Amino acid sequence: MIDTIGTLAPYCFPYMVILWMLILPMLRPGAYNLYFFLLGAPVSLHLMAAITDFISQSRIREGTDIHIVGFGFSLIVVLFMNILIYGTVLATVLGGWAGTKDFVVFGPWALWWAAGVLWVLV
């Protein structure tokens, strides 16, 4: 299990986005628009890197971390972890810290339900 988490972490955990989000409590409300505009750079960097790495590794038939863990399992875990993390980021941008709390409390239940349905269908 630990190997799986370590293997899929670069595709699931946007380090720069999380570090950038830690700056938010230190800002004045007048600086939020610029902050959220600049937040797009690490978000797009992580998403594009994760997508291109995942696609390139899925084309190689054996020996890559995606195939070692299992392509179907990797796809579902990466997809839902990114939805969970970027949903939290989006809830923070749109609703502030209250939106983050609401998403963290209620969002994962909907994601786990959808993951179970997808797992049964795949």
N, C-alpha and C positions, 0 to 999 in steps of 0.2 A: 504494500500500500504506500509506504514512504517513497519507494522508487517511482511509483506512478505519479505521485504528487510532484516530486522533483523533476520528472521527465516532462510533464505537461505544464509546469509553472511558467515557463517563458511565453507560452501561448495564452495563458489565462490571466496572469497577474501583471497589470500595466504599472511597472515600478515608477516611471516618471509621472504618470497621472496621479498616483497616490501621493507622491512627494509634493506635487503641485497643489493638490487639494489640502495639504497640511498648512499651506500658507494662508488659506481663506480666513481663518479666525483672526489673523493679524491685520487684516485690511480694513480701511474705512469703507463705509457703504458707497461713497462716491467713486471708488476705484473698482467696483464690481464689474462694470461693463468691460473695461479693458482686461481685467483678470479673466473673465469668462471667454473673451475673444482669444486671448493667448492660450487658454486651456485647450483650444482646438489643435494646437501643434503637437503636444504629446499624445493626445487621443488619436489623431490621424496617424502619427508615426507608429504607435503600437498596433493599431488595427491593420495598417498596410503591411507591417513587418510580420505580424502573426498570420495574416491571410497568405502572403506570398511564401513564407516558410512552410506553412501547412500544406499548401498546394504542391510546392516543389518536393517536399518529403513524401507526399502521398503518391507521387509518380514513380519514385524509386521503390522497387518491389520488396526489398528485404534489408534488414540491418539498420533502419532508421528508428528513431525513438517512437515515431507514430506507429510503425508496424510492430515494434516490440511490445508496446502496450496493447495494441489492437486498434485497427483503423476506426471501426464503428464506435467503440468505447471512447476513443480519443475525440472523435468528432462530436459526440454528445456532451462529453465533459467540457471541452473547449467552448462549444457553443453556449451552453448554459452558464458556465462560469463568467464568460464575457457579458452575457445578458445581465447576470446578477451584478457584476461590478460596474458596468456602464449604466445600468439602471439606477444604481446608487448614485453615481456621478450625475446623471441627468436629474434625478430627484433633488439632489442638492442644488443644482443650477436653477431649477424651476421653482422649488418650494423652500429653499433654505434648509436649515438644519431640521426643521419640523418635517419637511418633505422627505429628508433622509431617514428620519425615524420611522415615518409611515411606511416607506418602501422596505426598510430592513425588517419591520415587524410583519407586514402583510405580503410583500413581494415574493419571498422564498417559497411560501406555500403554493402559490400559483405556479412557480417554476418547477417545484418538485412534482406537482400533479402533471404538468406538461411533459416533464422528463419521463415519468412513468408511462404515460400514454405513448410517447415516441419510442421508448424502449420496447414496449409490447408490439408496436407496429413494425419495428426494424427486426 
